[in-house]
Amino acid sequence: MGTNNFYYNELHENFGLSKKITAIIKKAEKAITSEFENIDELSEYNQYKVIKSMQECRISETHFMPTTGYGYGDEGRARLEELFTLVFDSQDALVRPQWGSGTHVISDALYAVLRPGDALLSITGKPYDTLEETIGFSQDNPPQGSLMDWGISYKQVELNAKGEIDIQKVLDILDESKNIKAILIQRSRGYEWRPSISVYDMQEPIRKIKERRPDVFIIVDNCYGEFTQKIEPSIVGADITVGSLIKNPGGGLAPTGAYAVGTKNAIDLLSYRLTSPAIGREVGSYAATYLPFYQGLFMAPHVVGQALKGAILASYLFEALGYEVLPRWKGEREDIIQCIRFNSDEELIAFCQAIQQASPVDGHVVPVPWEMPGYMHKVIMAAGTFIQGASIELSADAPITPPYTAYLQGGLTYAHVKYALTSVISQLNEKGLISI
Ligand SMILES: *Cc1c(COP(=O)(O)O)cnc(C)c1O
């Protein structure tokens, strides 16, 4: 393939893209076509599922209408919750703009089912960073309001050497600690160098846990996992599955909020925590239109597919450049995150800054490491996003600590991710951090 044909010249002249790097990426795309075909089939399947569910719910323009005040009888809200129930193969759902983040809904789910004296057990190792203070573990003085502060204890079981749930250990701990009332499963890798957990691989562990202790609530942190597979955790027996709407299921359009799907009983309990036991799910208005929540869910299977393709390309390219990557380009992915291990904080920061520079919004802003609330180390975040902090849009986060891992995720369009990777590689090359 020549580098002097029209394609390369045009991209070089109009957008300043290096012909050599454009050619390298073109070649990489040829090598990963079979993976891209799998992603197209996945997006197609999930797109059909969403359309079919929308038709079954008889969604109409009236459901997009805003409401005010208490929001009694809010049809847009109620129908959106029916829709999530169907798409996520659940009995019930809450979908609310009043949840400000993923951490908020996960935290509410935990407080909804745990009572003083109970214990929480995480069976996928250390949970996402922001839950550390919510739970209150690894703190001498548990933070006020944390589960520990409420007299709720915490245990965790690490994933085994193969990166799977260590079910024997989980069952042993369940036998020892009769006060375990909730089990947390995190589907995505989050900020950990570990594989994501396939919904198929949750099935056996959940079945065995339920057999031993039917009273224990299984809570799945589904952040970044939605639509990366054909099934979601409710179908394998999760009691509550939660996630953020500014990640996968919002399709890049939902402006805020989170969802929870699950069994009738568990979602009822969560509704009492969401508002109050007297009120439950019956209040909650939204003075702006619900349209972006519906349209976002409609777009989500496609957008997740675009993000997955971008992640596969990044994995292939950085592995070829000699970096350690997780996951590798070939094979299953159960979240949209691509981890890349750099050699120094300099490379890590240069990577995140280059991603930012390729953004449609705030492309002129240079991100720097900062002390972000809820995180243990300084973090650098590249997020030139339309929706603040929306990581279904192309973004990169990295705690500034060895082994210098960048977590790259999102991308509303594959072309944006490709453009960003072209300019990232150019910049690393110009700074002498890599040589191509
Ligand atoms: C993003 C994320 C969270 C927390 O969501 P926020 O919206 O950032 O509070 C929790 N768990 C996982 C796995 C996540 O990816």
PDBQT file of the ligand as one rigid body, heavy atoms in Angstrom, charges set to zero:
ROOT
HETATM    1  C1  LIG A 501     -17.498   4.602  36.505  1.00  0.00    +0.000 C 
HETATM    2  C2  LIG A 501     -17.584   3.465  37.399  1.00  0.00    +0.000 A 
HETATM    3  C3  LIG A 501     -18.126   3.589  38.678  1.00  0.00    +0.000 A 
HETATM    4  C4  LIG A 501     -18.540   4.889  39.279  1.00  0.00    +0.000 C 
HETATM    5  O1  LIG A 501     -19.253   5.690  38.451  1.00  0.00    +0.000 OA
HETATM    6  P1  LIG A 501     -19.161   7.289  38.586  1.00  0.00    +0.000 P 
HETATM    7  O2  LIG A 501     -20.241   7.712  37.693  1.00  0.00    +0.000 OA
HETATM    8  O3  LIG A 501     -17.804   7.680  38.135  1.00  0.00    +0.000 OA
HETATM    9  O4  LIG A 501     -19.422   7.615  40.008  1.00  0.00    +0.000 OA
HETATM   10  C5  LIG A 501     -18.214   2.459  39.434  1.00  0.00    +0.000 A 
HETATM   11  N1  LIG A 501     -17.785   1.285  38.994  1.00  0.00    +0.000 NA
HETATM   12  C6  LIG A 501     -17.241   1.124  37.781  1.00  0.00    +0.000 A 
HETATM   13  C7  LIG A 501     -16.768  -0.219  37.346  1.00  0.00    +0.000 C 
HETATM   14  C8  LIG A 501     -17.128   2.212  36.932  1.00  0.00    +0.000 A 
HETATM   15  O5  LIG A 501     -16.600   2.064  35.736  1.00  0.00    +0.000 OA
ENDROOT
TORSDOF 0
